[in-house]
Amino acid sequence: MDIQPKINSLQIGKIKTLFLQYFATYLDDCMARLEFEFGLQLGKERDRLSKEQYKKLTDYLHTVKKIISEQYLLKISTAFDELQQQSPTKKTEQIQWNAAKLLDDEFVKEDYAVSQIIRSCENQFLEELSEFNQQLALLLGKQVMSSGQNPVSPENLLRTLFEVFKPLKLNTEYRVALYNVFAANIFSQLGFIYRELKSHCTNDTAEQNFTVENDYTENKPANIHSDAPLASNVFEPLRKKFRLWRTKHSPSAYDVLVDHGNLAYEHIEIINALQVLSYAGFNKASPVYELPLKHPLLKKLAALNFSDETRQLDQVDQDILDIVALIFAQLGQDENLPNPVKLALAPLQMPMAAVALVQPDLLALPESPVRQLLDKLYAAGSLVNENSTGGQAIIQQIVGVVNKITDSDFEIAAWVAADNAFAKYLTAQQHGVQRYEEHYRQLLASSETPLTANEEVAMILDSRLNNKALPATISDFLQQAWLQVLLAVYPHKNEQPELWAKHLQTLDDLIFSVLPPSDEQARQRILTILPELINALRYGLKQIDFDKADRARFFKELAVLHVLVLDKKSAANVQTNENNPSQSPADAVIDSYIAVVQQLPEGSWLEFIADSGQRWGKLAWKSPVMQRLLFVDKSGEKLREYAIAELAELIRSGQARRVNVNQQPITERILENLTP
């Protein structure tokens, strides 16, 4: 008699739930950027399409991407259900991959592309997949389990995707591009997902590890509408700090309301009024709050009070409501937060106040799900360009999170679930950003041909000359003789840095010595450096065996120039000569801005202001050859490419400015840095 091993359906169901949570996060992000990603994967094929053809193609993808997402998740879910229901000796039904093939070259191309993705994933995540298969086999009561029996192995995920793509009206090139979009954005993250699933598969710890997302065990109230102790040891220090702040800023709308000795409203009444305000769309029209929340709340409480008793807000409740109001007031004034994000976050004020009234420690603890979620939403939404495809996708995600919380019963469980889900989204989004940035860096780097030593030294010499009006003798000498001196030592500048620096200093001193001194101090400096300058010039020319006759002629002409420059009367005449102008103040200003741009570190954020509106960009890469600067937006998409001089002019004219990005979580910045 065969003994059928027991299948742990409960744990398999939990694995299914967890996998779909992670996978759906990556899938949602992929679908939000599908048209843009599809264009990247098309590559040269896109150039063969007219604008009208490409627009029709992307419009079609836009209409079917929701269907793709829903069908794909449904089929994966069904595969898990079949795994739970099968008997342990029954083989997993395989999708007849070969039966679906068409006997033509076009399908061969598609089959090859799919096979390449499968092999790449299996090789890249071999260890993670093997360990996950082993753990899954234990839950099925088996000794071993092949990848073909795992519903979420790369092979089965690609087979499922093939079934989803079959009805699409796309030719082979477009379907292959679509597979590559999924490979880059979703399948590339399978290793991470497998590791997470494997960690939740051990029988001994499964129940502890598989926590339901809405279970917040630390200090979780049994019912959000029940009255709980308000002023705990955790919350009290924050409350005292806020009351000092309120006193310092008095009079203001945050002042404590007059105590008339009336009975205080109960929490259930306040929370009910907050829900009514939320349903009525309070704060959805404007992200800037003219009055703290307690003032409109009192009006609503009075309207909902059908008794003859006059009621008031308890002072602790006022403190809680005012702290929450202050947080959102600061968000409404944040310069790095675009208006659509401010509007999206504004409705969170009511549910945040509701949970804080019952559990004020949520405001004081940085690790609480309330503060954690608000920190994540702010971090995701700051510096987002609302008119870009990626920016719109981020804003839509934020709106979705806020809607889920405001549509709930204002319970802490909704915040916990939203915080967990949004953390997964941020992980997926960050992976996409890194991939985009690397893609654009590689494109820009591949478009540049490394300069030869001659070209690099010539650029160094030009930067030193900087369009200065020099005597012809000096200009010719530098571009011919001294250029050879620099070229001779340049290949060895790392082994002989002092010699290289000496030749550059000689170049700078020579230029300075033949320009009219701006004042007596400059004149004295010329007199001081002349002896060492002549010796340095002779040393350098000797290294290249410069012709003796040409050398003697040059030094004679140089001596004459120095006499003219040092003669006060002659210097004054030369200084007024239009053929020898000194650097104008305007040139000096431009040079200072160029220096600022050259010193910008990678990762710097800049705000660009144009007629089309405000945009933020991060300096993702500085070209070492052509001195070009690549800026990307918050979602990793290319924003603009600037030359150094071009960006310097934008900064000088006020069309661009560097943005101070504070890495401190926003709630910590507002609450823990409160000062009277």
C-alpha positions as MATLAB code, in Angstrom:
seq = 'MDIQPKINSLQIGKIKTLFLQYFATYLDDCMARLEFEFGLQLGKERDRLSKEQYKKLTDYLHTVKKIISEQYLLKISTAFDELQQQSPTKKTEQIQWNAAKLLDDEFVKEDYAVSQIIRSCENQFLEELSEFNQQLALLLGKQVMSSGQNPVSPENLLRTLFEVFKPLKLNTEYRVALYNVFAANIFSQLGFIYRELKSHCTNDTAEQNFTVENDYTENKPANIHSDAPLASNVFEPLRKKFRLWRTKHSPSAYDVLVDHGNLAYEHIEIINALQVLSYAGFNKASPVYELPLKHPLLKKLAALNFSDETRQLDQVDQDILDIVALIFAQLGQDENLPNPVKLALAPLQMPMAAVALVQPDLLALPESPVRQLLDKLYAAGSLVNENSTGGQAIIQQIVGVVNKITDSDFEIAAWVAADNAFAKYLTAQQHGVQRYEEHYRQLLASSETPLTANEEVAMILDSRLNNKALPATISDFLQQAWLQVLLAVYPHKNEQPELWAKHLQTLDDLIFSVLPPSDEQARQRILTILPELINALRYGLKQIDFDKADRARFFKELAVLHVLVLDKKSAANVQTNENNPSQSPADAVIDSYIAVVQQLPEGSWLEFIADSGQRWGKLAWKSPVMQRLLFVDKSGEKLREYAIAELAELIRSGQARRVNVNQQPITERILENLTP';
ca = [
       0.000    0.000    0.000;
       1.342    3.355   -1.055;
       1.628    5.891    1.705;
       0.836    9.319    0.402;
       3.002   11.990    2.055;
       1.134   14.954    3.433;
       1.146   18.150    1.416;
       1.433   21.267    3.531;
      -1.178   23.258    1.613;
      -1.295   26.018    4.199;
       2.385   26.845    3.821;
       2.241   26.549    0.022;
      -0.656   28.996    0.094;
       1.435   31.398    2.126;
       4.330   31.028   -0.323;
       1.905   31.838   -3.113;
       0.717   34.961   -1.291;
       4.252   36.146   -0.621;
       5.455   35.454   -4.163;
       2.530   37.309   -5.699;
       3.170   40.279   -3.395;
       6.786   40.605   -4.508;
       6.139   39.707   -8.128;
       3.158   42.051   -8.442;
       5.275   44.933   -7.150;
       7.878   44.449   -9.890;
       5.129   43.814  -12.434;
       3.268   47.026  -11.541;
       6.455   49.052  -11.896;
       7.188   47.389  -15.232;
       3.691   48.082  -16.541;
       3.885   51.728  -15.447;
       6.967   52.209  -17.636;
       6.096   49.683  -20.347;
       6.034   52.061  -23.314;
       9.345   53.653  -22.369;
      11.038   50.306  -21.653;
       9.658   48.853  -24.885;
      11.279   51.677  -26.852;
      14.643   50.923  -25.210;
      14.430   47.222  -26.042;
      13.430   47.843  -29.652;
      16.808   49.449  -30.253;
      17.570   49.915  -33.962;
      14.197   48.461  -34.938;
      12.602   51.630  -33.552;
      14.551   53.776  -36.045;
      12.829   51.976  -38.920;
       9.409   53.053  -37.706;
       7.802   56.368  -38.537;
       6.517   58.526  -35.681;
       2.941   57.577  -36.566;
       3.729   53.852  -36.599;
       5.576   54.010  -33.298;
       2.755   55.995  -31.686;
       0.198   53.418  -32.818;
       2.388   50.667  -31.400;
       2.804   52.319  -27.994;
      -0.897   53.226  -27.886;
      -1.723   49.562  -28.448;
       0.630   48.503  -25.653;
      -1.002   51.065  -23.371;
      -4.406   49.508  -23.981;
      -3.309   45.908  -23.368;
      -0.880   46.279  -20.469;
      -3.615   45.987  -17.828;
      -4.818   42.786  -19.478;
      -1.242   41.451  -19.576;
      -0.769   42.164  -15.879;
      -4.079   40.670  -14.769;
      -3.784   37.549  -16.935;
      -0.207   36.899  -15.908;
      -0.918   37.098  -12.177;
      -4.053   34.991  -12.610;
      -2.178   32.222  -14.428;
       0.611   32.199  -11.823;
      -1.969   32.019   -9.040;
      -3.708   29.129  -10.836;
      -0.403   27.269  -11.144;
       0.061   27.493   -7.368;
      -3.497   26.290   -6.797;
      -2.843   23.254   -8.997;
       0.343   22.565   -7.033;
      -1.656   22.530   -3.779;
      -4.384   20.265   -5.148;
      -2.262   17.656   -6.898;
      -1.447   14.305   -5.335;
       2.203   13.892   -4.421;
       2.795   11.186   -7.052;
       1.087   13.087   -9.851;
       3.408   14.807  -12.269;
       2.964   18.494  -12.788;
       1.201   19.125  -16.040;
       3.605   20.762  -18.433;
       2.518   23.383  -20.882;
       3.118   21.882  -24.310;
       5.802   24.346  -25.333;
       6.771   22.452  -28.466;
       3.162   21.968  -29.510;
       2.716   25.724  -29.555;
       5.557   26.248  -32.008;
       4.918   27.331  -35.528;
       7.182   25.788  -38.122;
       8.594   29.038  -39.459;
      11.644   31.203  -38.978;
       9.729   33.865  -37.077;
       8.843   31.518  -34.263;
      12.399   30.232  -34.162;
      13.522   33.784  -33.343;
      10.985   34.078  -30.547;
      11.781   30.614  -29.201;
      15.499   31.426  -29.195;
      14.945   34.721  -27.335;
      12.790   33.012  -24.694;
      15.292   30.165  -24.292;
      18.102   32.661  -23.809;
      16.215   34.405  -21.002;
      15.446   31.069  -19.306;
      19.078   29.938  -19.460;
      20.313   33.303  -18.240;
      17.979   33.263  -15.222;
      18.718   29.635  -14.349;
      22.477   30.249  -14.503;
      22.305   33.541  -12.629;
      20.045   32.281   -9.831;
      21.028   28.600   -9.788;
      21.848   28.481   -6.069;
      18.761   30.423   -4.966;
      16.459   28.365   -7.200;
      17.932   25.048   -6.055;
      17.527   25.920   -2.368;
      13.977   27.114   -2.919;
      13.116   23.945   -4.888;
      14.455   21.836   -2.006;
      12.357   23.652    0.570;
       9.268   23.499   -1.649;
       9.782   19.765   -2.118;
       9.652   19.274    1.652;
       6.290   21.043    1.790;
       5.045   18.713   -0.957;
       6.274   15.650    0.954;
       8.935   14.845   -1.649;
      12.633   14.111   -1.501;
      13.490   16.328   -4.460;
      11.719   18.606   -6.863;
      12.760   19.688  -10.342;
      12.514   23.258  -11.562;
       9.907   22.102  -14.048;
       7.558   21.298  -11.144;
       8.088   24.700   -9.510;
       5.331   27.021  -10.797;
       7.596   30.055  -10.421;
      10.813   28.704  -11.912;
      12.180   30.831  -14.790;
      11.080   28.217  -17.320;
       7.493   28.066  -16.062;
       7.225   31.830  -15.672;
       8.357   32.258  -19.288;
       5.972   29.559  -20.474;
       3.145   31.290  -18.657;
       4.163   34.605  -20.183;
       4.177   32.982  -23.614;
       0.527   32.029  -23.101;
      -0.288   35.593  -22.043;
       1.453   37.063  -25.115;
      -0.163   34.665  -27.604;
      -3.329   36.763  -28.212;
      -1.385   40.019  -28.671;
      -1.308   41.572  -32.127;
       2.459   41.942  -32.260;
       5.034   40.668  -34.746;
       8.087   38.686  -33.708;
      10.426   41.652  -33.176;
       7.903   43.361  -30.932;
       7.197   40.214  -28.928;
      10.919   39.620  -28.418;
      11.299   43.227  -27.255;
       8.436   42.642  -24.810;
      10.121   39.509  -23.433;
      13.302   41.530  -22.944;
      11.355   44.205  -21.056;
      10.136   41.558  -18.623;
      13.620   40.047  -18.388;
      15.235   43.372  -17.509;
      12.585   44.582  -15.070;
      11.124   41.450  -13.467;
      13.050   38.248  -14.161;
      16.318   39.942  -13.197;
      14.914   40.188   -9.636;
      14.006   36.493   -9.294;
      17.102   35.739   -7.211;
      15.969   38.216   -4.568;
      12.420   36.796   -4.583;
      13.667   33.189   -4.313;
      15.825   34.097   -1.314;
      12.835   35.709    0.394;
      10.627   32.682   -0.327;
      13.276   30.224    0.829;
      13.634   32.052    4.140;
       9.889   31.536    4.748;
       9.799   27.847    3.866;
      11.273   26.057    6.880;
       8.649   24.093    8.765;
       9.954   24.987   12.215;
       9.725   28.765   11.810;
       7.089   29.110    9.120;
       4.367   30.325   11.433;
       6.594   33.022   12.930;
       8.001   34.186    9.602;
       4.764   34.189    7.658;
       3.119   37.059    9.507;
       0.006   38.524    8.003;
       0.865   41.997    6.745;
      -1.844   43.680    8.741;
      -0.705   42.231   12.060;
       1.144   44.909   14.009;
       1.949   43.063   17.229;
       4.032   45.718   18.963;
       1.637   47.774   21.116;
      -1.225   47.070   18.718;
      -4.610   48.105   20.147;
      -7.404   45.579   20.056;
      -9.723   48.160   18.555;
      -8.710   51.508   17.120;
     -11.942   53.022   18.411;
     -11.289   52.082   22.024;
      -9.873   54.669   24.416;
      -6.278   53.854   25.443;
      -3.854   55.562   27.827;
      -2.632   58.640   26.046;
       0.435   60.163   27.683;
       2.980   57.331   27.790;
       6.619   57.610   28.799;
       7.528   57.318   25.104;
       5.228   60.068   23.885;
       5.655   62.481   26.797;
       9.139   63.804   25.828;
       7.898   64.634   22.317;
       4.834   66.298   23.777;
       6.944   68.492   26.090;
       9.233   69.498   23.240;
       6.237   70.441   21.104;
       4.651   72.494   23.884;
       7.902   74.477   24.218;
       7.820   75.054   20.486;
       4.202   76.163   20.665;
       4.992   78.645   23.469;
       7.886   80.099   21.500;
       5.717   80.629   18.401;
       2.697   81.998   20.261;
       0.422   83.590   19.307;
      -0.438   81.197   16.498;
      -3.202   78.873   15.393;
      -1.382   76.113   17.312;
      -2.078   77.760   20.677;
      -3.943   75.628   23.208;
      -7.646   76.396   23.077;
      -9.272   78.027   26.103;
     -10.341   75.485   28.723;
     -13.989   76.217   29.622;
     -14.223   73.246   31.967;
     -16.545   71.339   29.617;
     -16.487   67.605   29.094;
     -13.974   66.432   26.503;
     -14.930   64.662   23.318;
     -14.293   60.935   23.396;
     -11.918   59.350   20.917;
     -14.660   57.514   19.114;
     -16.378   60.840   18.453;
     -13.162   62.524   17.262;
     -12.249   59.644   14.971;
     -15.768   59.632   13.540;
     -15.448   63.360   12.783;
     -12.029   62.768   11.179;
     -13.570   60.120    8.925;
     -16.354   62.500    7.937;
     -13.796   65.195    7.088;
     -11.848   62.665    5.065;
     -14.893   61.491    3.122;
     -15.806   65.118    2.434;
     -12.423   65.636    0.759;
     -10.824   67.851    3.387;
      -7.293   68.872    2.319;
      -7.675   67.338   -1.147;
      -7.949   70.713   -2.854;
      -4.790   72.279   -1.461;
      -1.602   70.856    0.059;
      -1.061   73.985    2.177;
      -3.003   74.231    5.427;
      -4.062   77.654    6.651;
      -5.307   76.295    9.988;
      -4.239   73.282   12.054;
      -6.530   70.281   11.900;
      -8.155   70.870   15.300;
     -10.029   73.989   14.116;
     -12.054   72.413   11.256;
     -12.346   69.290   13.387;
     -14.045   71.224   16.209;
     -16.541   72.689   13.757;
     -17.341   69.231   12.467;
     -17.637   67.841   16.008;
     -20.059   70.640   16.913;
     -22.139   69.887   13.826;
     -22.248   66.198   14.729;
     -23.105   66.873   18.400;
     -26.852   66.537   18.777;
     -26.878   66.990   22.544;
     -27.259   70.298   24.342;
     -23.904   69.897   26.055;
     -20.971   72.054   24.998;
     -17.862   69.927   24.574;
     -14.161   70.612   24.036;
     -10.939   68.880   23.072;
      -8.729   67.463   25.788;
      -5.303   69.161   25.959;
      -3.436   65.918   25.207;
      -5.676   65.386   22.188;
      -4.934   68.934   21.054;
      -1.202   68.223   21.303;
      -1.550   65.088   19.195;
      -3.684   66.810   16.570;
      -1.323   69.784   16.412;
       1.771   67.606   16.048;
       0.170   65.782   13.130;
      -0.956   69.103   11.640;
       2.580   70.500   11.944;
       4.022   67.523   10.084;
       1.675   68.050    7.145;
       2.130   71.817    7.219;
       5.877   71.245    6.815;
       5.233   68.854    3.943;
       3.058   71.482    2.290;
       5.926   73.975    2.395;
       8.695   71.611    1.286;
      10.451   73.008   -1.802;
      11.642   69.585   -2.958;
       8.141   68.122   -3.063;
       6.101   68.759   -6.246;
       2.503   69.893   -5.821;
       0.921   66.632   -7.094;
       2.769   64.732   -4.354;
       1.752   67.275   -1.721;
      -1.869   66.889   -2.821;
      -1.535   63.112   -2.775;
      -0.152   63.060    0.776;
      -2.567   65.611    2.256;
      -5.482   63.168    2.892;
      -3.240   61.071    5.180;
      -3.574   63.716    7.882;
      -6.931   62.422    9.152;
      -6.072   58.686    9.405;
      -2.695   59.542   10.944;
      -4.378   61.694   13.577;
      -6.897   58.915   14.246;
      -4.341   56.214   15.014;
      -2.171   58.661   16.995;
      -5.076   59.621   19.260;
      -5.387   56.022   20.394;
      -1.697   55.178   20.262;
       0.389   58.383   20.570;
       3.632   56.387   20.750;
       3.265   55.996   16.975;
       4.269   59.648   16.657;
       7.254   59.364   18.989;
       8.775   56.130   17.654;
      10.752   56.492   14.386;
      10.270   52.778   13.694;
       6.469   52.902   13.933;
       4.680   51.942   10.697;
       3.001   55.357   10.590;
       6.251   57.304   10.532;
       8.009   54.695    8.425;
       5.368   54.841    5.708;
       5.251   58.642    5.644;
       9.060   58.720    5.432;
       9.002   56.297    2.490;
       6.258   58.185    0.655;
       8.136   61.458    1.065;
      11.436   59.924   -0.059;
       9.780   58.461   -3.152;
       7.926   61.656   -4.057;
      10.596   64.294   -3.422;
      12.379   65.661   -6.513;
       9.952   63.832   -8.830;
       9.310   65.396  -12.227;
       5.550   65.214  -12.511;
       5.483   65.473  -16.325;
       7.786   62.500  -16.961;
       6.587   58.949  -17.499;
       8.529   57.643  -14.521;
       7.431   60.558  -12.340;
       3.774   59.921  -13.106;
       4.227   56.250  -12.245;
       5.706   57.147   -8.842;
       2.918   59.625   -8.103;
       0.296   57.017   -9.049;
       1.878   54.566   -6.602;
       1.737   57.176   -3.827;
      -1.887   57.981   -4.619;
      -2.731   54.271   -4.514;
      -1.161   53.845   -1.075;
      -2.963   56.886    0.322;
      -6.308   55.731   -1.105;
      -5.965   52.328    0.563;
      -5.413   53.949    3.951;
      -8.151   56.561    3.630;
     -10.585   53.891    2.411;
      -9.895   51.768    5.506;
     -11.451   52.169    8.951;
      -8.490   54.288   10.083;
      -6.856   51.293   11.745;
      -3.157   50.738   12.345;
      -3.338   47.488   10.358;
      -3.839   49.467    7.162;
      -0.617   51.402    7.818;
       1.350   48.209    8.480;
       0.129   46.550    5.294;
       0.765   49.678    3.235;
       4.258   50.121    4.714;
       5.237   46.529    3.883;
       3.840   46.711    0.358;
       5.392   50.090   -0.411;
       8.790   48.913    0.853;
       8.687   46.151   -1.770;
       7.763   48.697   -4.435;
      10.694   50.917   -3.453;
      13.075   47.971   -3.726;
      11.842   47.204   -7.233;
      11.864   50.855   -8.216;
      15.418   51.375   -6.968;
      16.653   48.401   -8.959;
      15.087   49.921  -12.065;
      16.668   53.316  -11.383;
      20.125   51.790  -11.026;
      19.706   49.874  -14.272;
      18.544   52.953  -16.160;
      21.421   55.068  -14.884;
      23.966   52.425  -15.843;
      22.357   52.117  -19.282;
      22.700   55.834  -19.990;
      26.233   55.987  -18.595;
      27.289   53.190  -20.922;
      25.636   54.863  -23.905;
      27.391   58.144  -23.219;
      30.739   56.491  -22.533;
      30.557   54.378  -25.697;
      29.899   57.492  -27.774;
      33.221   58.991  -26.749;
      36.574   58.128  -28.251;
      39.413   58.417  -25.747;
      41.666   61.352  -26.475;
      45.260   60.848  -27.514;
      48.043   62.254  -25.362;
      48.437   65.104  -27.869;
      44.746   65.973  -27.631;
      44.695   65.840  -23.834;
      47.771   68.042  -23.472;
      46.378   70.435  -26.070;
      43.160   70.703  -24.026;
      45.207   71.410  -20.885;
      47.155   74.126  -22.695;
      43.975   75.694  -24.094;
      42.381   75.761  -20.651;
      45.434   77.585  -19.297;
      45.409   80.127  -22.142;
      41.642   80.631  -21.733;
      41.454   83.049  -24.687;
      43.955   85.428  -23.056;
      45.332   88.084  -25.406;
      49.037   87.250  -25.369;
      51.863   88.674  -27.484;
      52.361   86.643  -30.668;
      55.862   85.591  -29.535;
      54.529   84.018  -26.353;
      51.468   82.445  -27.989;
      53.586   80.789  -30.688;
      56.169   79.635  -28.140;
      53.551   77.988  -25.931;
      51.701   76.225  -28.723;
      54.857   74.932  -30.347;
      57.869   74.691  -28.048;
      56.283   74.389  -24.596;
      53.635   72.023  -25.916;
      56.485   69.631  -26.769;
      57.885   70.012  -23.252;
      54.518   69.006  -21.788;
      54.134   66.103  -24.234;
      57.563   64.784  -23.268;
      56.680   64.464  -19.576;
      52.928   63.742  -19.859;
      53.237   59.920  -20.247;
      55.280   59.884  -17.018;
      53.262   62.405  -15.018;
      52.155   59.756  -12.518;
      55.741   58.608  -11.907;
      57.095   62.188  -11.908;
      54.237   64.326  -10.558;
      56.577   67.054   -9.275;
      58.150   67.579  -12.708;
      54.737   67.691  -14.391;
      53.497   70.227  -11.837;
      56.672   72.299  -12.307;
      56.155   72.535  -16.099;
      52.517   73.570  -15.606;
      53.551   76.200  -13.068;
      56.162   77.516  -15.510;
      53.413   77.803  -18.126;
      51.195   79.790  -15.748;
      54.069   82.029  -14.599;
      55.090   82.822  -18.170;
      51.537   83.887  -19.064;
      51.282   85.994  -15.905;
      54.671   87.661  -16.514;
      53.782   89.060  -19.949;
      50.357   90.447  -19.079;
      50.137   94.044  -17.770;
      50.065   93.959  -13.951;
      46.755   95.083  -12.466;
      48.412   96.764   -9.492;
      51.757   97.319   -7.766;
      51.480   94.006   -5.947;
      51.192   92.113   -9.253;
      54.176   94.073  -10.616;
      56.268   93.073   -7.611;
      55.260   89.436   -8.066;
      56.511   89.509  -11.679;
      59.862   90.844  -10.475;
      60.018   88.086   -7.883;
      59.283   85.142  -10.200;
      61.432   86.206  -13.169;
      64.746   84.554  -12.116;
      63.129   81.195  -11.347;
      60.952   81.462  -14.482;
      63.964   81.899  -16.772;
      65.732   78.924  -15.183;
      62.595   76.746  -15.497;
      62.195   77.705  -19.159;
      65.816   76.891  -19.924;
      65.489   73.516  -18.149;
      62.346   72.562  -20.058;
      63.728   73.572  -23.469;
      66.880   71.611  -22.812;
      64.806   68.465  -22.280;
      63.489   68.639  -25.858;
      66.793   69.810  -27.432;
      65.239   73.064  -28.520;
      67.306   74.795  -31.231;
      69.947   77.056  -29.631;
      69.438   79.925  -32.093;
      65.654   79.833  -31.635;
      66.182   79.651  -27.873;
      68.413   82.736  -27.822;
      65.986   84.687  -30.018;
      63.049   83.781  -27.762;
      64.786   84.911  -24.566;
      65.766   88.239  -26.180;
      62.152   88.888  -27.189;
      60.951   87.786  -23.743;
      63.323   90.251  -22.070;
      61.890   93.095  -24.149;
      58.343   92.102  -23.215;
      59.257   92.045  -19.532;
      60.829   95.513  -19.756;
      57.662   96.863  -21.355;
      55.439   95.204  -18.803;
      57.472   96.371  -15.810;
      57.815   99.933  -17.035;
      54.892  101.720  -15.373;
      54.316  104.123  -18.254;
      54.560  101.408  -20.886;
      52.414   99.096  -18.841;
      49.699  101.728  -18.645;
      49.796  102.157  -22.419;
      49.671   98.434  -23.022;
      46.805   98.040  -20.594;
      44.676  100.471  -22.572;
      45.530   98.828  -25.885;
      42.522   97.056  -27.338;
      44.740   94.307  -28.705;
      45.857   93.366  -25.181;
      42.788   93.513  -22.968;
      42.975   92.018  -19.514;
      40.284   89.636  -18.356;
      36.990   91.459  -17.905;
      34.959   91.163  -14.698;
      32.274   89.294  -16.672;
      34.830   86.681  -17.795;
      35.980   86.269  -14.215;
      32.378   85.634  -13.117;
      31.860   82.992  -15.825;
      35.110   81.311  -14.811;
      33.896   81.126  -11.214;
      30.673   79.368  -12.276;
      32.629   76.977  -14.502;
      34.742   76.118  -11.468;
      31.556   75.437   -9.480;
      30.283   73.039  -12.165;
      33.637   71.267  -12.417;
      33.560   70.612   -8.677;
      30.028   69.147   -8.648;
      30.249   65.568   -7.353;
      28.271   62.783   -8.997;
      24.960   62.328   -7.215;
      24.365   66.084   -6.870;
      20.772   67.224   -7.437;
      19.970   70.372   -9.409;
      16.714   72.185  -10.014;
      16.185   73.409  -13.580;
      13.744   76.242  -14.194;
      12.352   76.818  -17.683;
       9.206   78.098  -19.375;
       7.849   74.531  -19.361;
       8.111   74.396  -15.588;
      10.301   73.068  -12.815;
      12.413   69.926  -13.188;
      14.882   68.134  -10.934;
      17.875   66.184  -12.168;
      20.678   64.160  -10.571;
      24.218   64.289  -11.909;
      24.656   60.615  -12.787;
      27.944   60.809  -14.684;
      30.733   63.219  -15.604;
      32.483   62.477  -18.882;
      36.252   62.402  -18.298;
      36.959   62.982  -21.998;
      34.518   65.515  -23.404;
      33.570   67.018  -20.045;
      29.861   66.380  -20.574;
      27.452   66.009  -17.671;
      24.618   63.447  -17.690;
      21.523   64.238  -15.610;
      18.753   61.727  -14.885;
      15.435   62.178  -13.119;
      14.129   60.427  -10.005;
      13.022   57.364  -11.971;
      16.426   56.984  -13.640;
      15.368   58.268  -17.055;
      17.689   60.608  -18.923;
      16.781   64.236  -18.322;
      19.455   66.194  -20.170;
      23.097   66.218  -21.169;
      25.048   69.453  -20.654;
      28.473   70.803  -21.525;
      30.270   72.370  -18.563;
      30.070   75.900  -19.987;
      26.379   75.447  -20.814;
      25.473   74.391  -17.281;
      27.635   77.161  -15.813;
      25.634   79.735  -17.786;
      22.338   78.225  -16.580;
      23.489   78.511  -12.968;
      24.751   82.061  -13.508;
      21.436   83.141  -15.059;
      19.355   81.534  -12.297;
      17.884   78.848  -14.576;
      19.570   76.113  -12.546;
      20.563   75.777   -8.913;
      21.951   73.088   -6.687;
      19.416   71.476   -4.371;
      20.194   70.624   -0.773;
      19.048   67.027   -0.321;
      18.652   66.075    3.336;
      18.935   62.300    3.793;
      17.334   62.437    7.235;
      13.823   60.882    7.292;
      11.222   63.632    7.024;
       9.379   62.829   10.262;
      12.658   62.786   12.176;
      13.637   66.085   10.589;
      10.357   67.694   11.655;
       9.761   66.125   15.076;
      13.141   65.316   16.541;
      14.608   68.625   15.416;
      11.847   70.714   16.960;
      13.437   73.623   18.749;
      11.749   76.379   20.706;
];
